[in-house]
Amino acid sequence: MEPTKPKLPSEAVELYNLFIHGVISRRAFMDGVQKFAVGGLAAATIIEALMPDYARAQQVPKNDDRIKATYETVPSPQGNGSIKGYLVRPVSANTREQAVSKLPGIIVVHENRGLNPHIEDIARRFALANFMAFAPDGLTSLGGFPGDDYNGGQLFNKIDRMKMTEDMVAAAMWLKSRADCTGKIGATGFCYGGGIANTLAVRLGADLAAAAPFYGGVPTSAEDIAKIKAAILVHHGALDTRTAATWPAYDKALTAANVPHEGYIYPGAVHGFNCDATPERYNKAAADLAWSRTIDWFNKYVRA
């Protein structure tokens, strides 16, 4: 989708980022928006422009006849007991033979709101690129994504992060071990999910073939980075200065550990630039290029 709503000052977008990451309260966000309500642009219009519009951003409908999608529950004894997720495969991989075609798998990890419709759409996009994708919902133990990002964020702040990480590890290993998977998997994610993609690279070692984190946190200890065997592809927005600033050190550490890797900083892109459900953050040029690079990366390291 192309952004069509009025472009807002970058400070307004940053205010939204602070809000969704729990740095400021909803009240502080609403109050902060007021100062941008000038030139005939009402505060309500600004808030609407910043909030996600999942229906408008959807690229692959849930009922698309090119995919087969189900919700699956994965055991997670080291985490919260189980984790539910969205599994998608291309219909073209389901043959008339008794056994369906094996496909490489991709774990798709959400931001800090749970498995919202945008992340499900990302999983469907991977299926159309001829991967099988599994998007776990880290909020499963609290009832799952509640239907809106604000309440999703509230739940996210209550959950045990260590157990949720174990849930993600369990989800990745479940996907890898499925009979319809080739046994090679990759991981991608966005913000929190980008950090988890990096964490999975550390935790899974040679069990993960590649990771493509988008604006996520990075491992900082040389001991952890030495455990990474997956090929790492990093995406950051140039205006997302906090996360982009982590790239030079990560690049150096991955080089020292002999890990295949590449990293890209996208000019004019903010935190969340890939999310076409939030038009004021979405940067189509950066998102399209990052997606193309990600598919190429997974084709090279996960499909091969």
N, C-alpha and C positions, 0 to 999 in steps of 0.2 A: 504494500500500500504506500501511497505517497502522502506525506503530511499535508493537510489542507486547512487546518486550524491556524489562527494567528500565531506567529512565532513569538515566544516570550523571551524576556531577558534571561541570560544564562543563570543569573542569581535566583530566579524563580525555579528553574529546573533543579538547581543545587538545593534549594529549600525542600523540594519534593524528595530528593535523594536522602536528605537528612531525616525527613519524616519516615520514609519507608524503611530506613535502617535503624529506627528507634532512637536516633540521637536527640530528636526533639519530639515533644508531645503533639497530639492532634490539635490541641488548643494553640500551641505555639506556631504550628503550621498555618492554621487558619488566620491567626493574627498577622503572621508574616506576609501572607498573600495580600493582605489589605494594602500594603504600601506599593504594590505593583498595579493596583486598580486605578490607573490613570488613563487619560486619553480616550475615555469612553469604554474602556475594557473593564467590565465589572468583575468583582472578586469571584462571583459564582462562575463566570465564564473562564477565568484563569484556572480555577479548581477543576472544572470539567475538562479543560484542555490537558491538564496534567494527569488525570486519572486514566487507567487503562480502558480501552474499548475493544474487548476480545472479539466480539462478533464481526466488527468491521475489519479487524486485522487477520482474521482466519484465512489461511492460504489453502489448506486441504480440509474439506468438510469431514465431519466425523463419519458420515455415511458414504464417503467416497468409495465407489465399487472397485477401486484399484488396491485397496488395503483391507486387511483383516485385523481388527483391534479387539482386545479383551482386557478386562481387569483381572489381575492375578494377585494372589497373596503368597508372600515368600516367608518361610521360617527365618527367624533371626534370634537364635537363643542367646547370643552375646549382647543383643541390643534390647529392644522393647518387646521381644517375643515374636513379632511378625511385622512385615511391612507390605502394604498394598501398593500396586503400581499399574501402569498402563502399558500393555505390550502390543506392539504393532509390527506386522509383517506385510510385505507386498503380496497380493493375491497371486501374482505371476510366479511366486516361488512355491505355491501349493499345486503340485502336479497331480495327475490322475494315478500316479504310482502310490503304493502303500505308504512309502516314506516320503515326506515332503523334502524339498531342497534345503540343505544346510546353508545358513547365511552368517556372515560376521555380525556380531552384536555391538550395539552402542548403548551405553548407559547415559541417560539425559537427566541432569540434576537441576532442579528448580532453584529460583532465588529464595529469599527468606520469607516467602508467603505460602509455601506448599505447592502442590501440583495443580496449578491453575490452568485454564484453557489454553493459554499461550504455549506453555511447555508441552501440553498434549499435542498441539499443532506442530511444534518442532519435532516431536517423535514421529508424527505422520510424514513430515517432510523427509526424514531419514529413511522411512520405509519406501518412499518413492525414489530414493537414491539407491534402492536395492540393498538396504541393511535391515536387520531386525532391531527394533529399538525398544528399550524398557525405561520408562520414566517413573521412578519410585516416588511415593509421597512421604516425605519425612514426618509429616504430621499425623500419620496413621494412628499412632497410639493415643492421640487426642481427638480422634474422630475424622481426621483427614482435612483437606482443604475445605473451609467452611462456605465457600461461594463468593467471597469478596476479599480483596487484598488486605484491607485494613484489619479485619478480624483474623485473617491468615497470619498477618504479622504479629498480632497479639498472642496467638497460640504459639507461634514460633519462639517468642521470647520466654515462654513458659516451659519449653521442652528441654529434656536432658540432652545436651549437644553430644556428649560422648556416646550415649546410647544411640542417638540418631546416626552418628558416624558408623557405628557398628551395623546399623540397619542398612546403610548404603553399601558397606562392604559385602554384607550378606546378599543384597540384591545383585551386585556385580557378579559374585561367584555363582549365584543361581542362574543368571543369564548365560554365563560361560559354560555351565555344565548341562544346559538343555540339549536334548537330542537333535533339535532343529537348528542349533548353532554350530558353527565350524569349530568352536573352542577358542576363537580369537575374538577379543573384545576391545573396544575403545571407550573412553569416557569424555563427555563434555558437560559443561554446566555454566551457569551465569551468576555472577556475584557470589553468593554463598555456594552455589553449585559449582562455580569455577574453582573455588577453594577446595571443594570436595573432589573435583577431578584431579587436582594436584595431590590431595591426600590419598586418593585411590592409587595414584602412581607410586607413592611411597609404600603404602600398605600391601599392595598386590605384587609389587616387584615384577617378575617375568610373567605373571598371570595377566598383566595388562599390556596390550600391544602399543597403545597410543592414547594420548590425552590432548584435548583441545580446550583449555580453560578460557572463558571469556571474563575479563575483569574480575579475577578471583584472587584470594589470598594465596601466598606461596609458602612452602616450607622454608624455614630459615636456617636450620642446622645442617652442617656439612654431612653429619651422620645420616640424617633422613634423606638428603638428596642423593647420597651414595647408594641408597636402596632402589632408586628409580631405574627401571630398565625400559620403560615405555618411551616412545618418541613424543616429545612435548612441543605443542604448537600454542603459542600465547597470543591473545588478542587484548589490546587496551585502547581506550579512547584518549587522545592527546589532552583533552580538557578534564579528564578524570585523573588529576595530577597525583592523588594519593596512591592509587593502585598502579598507575603507569610508572611511578617512581621506583617500584619494586623490581622492574624488569632488568636493569643493568646488573644488579647483584645476582639475580636468578640466572641470567644469561651466563655470567662468569662461573657460577657454581655448577651449572649443567655442563659447561665446557670442561671444567676440571674433572667432572665425573664421567666424561666421555658419553654423555647422553645425546642422541640426535635431537636437535631442537631448532626451532625458529620462533621469532617473536616480532609482532607488528604493532606499531603505535599509529592509530588512524587520525589524521588531521581533522580538526573541527568536530570530533566525536566526543560525547559525554559518557558518563557511566550509564550503562543500560542502552547503549546505542543500537544493539541488535533487536531490541523489543519493539516490533511494529505495532504492538497494542498500546504503546504510550507515545503518541505522535510527537510530543515535544522533546522526547529523548531520542527518538528513532532517527538514525542517519542512514538513508537507503544506500548510498554509495559505499559507506564503510561496511554496512551489514551484508550487502551482496558480495563484496570482495572477501570478507571474513568467512562467509558461508562457503563460497567457492574454494577457498584455501582449505577449509576444514574438510570438505568432501574429498578433495584431492589428497589430503593428509591421511585420512582414514582409508581411502582406496589404496594408498601406497603401503601403509603399515598394518592395517587391520585386515584388508581383503587379501593382500598378497600371501 
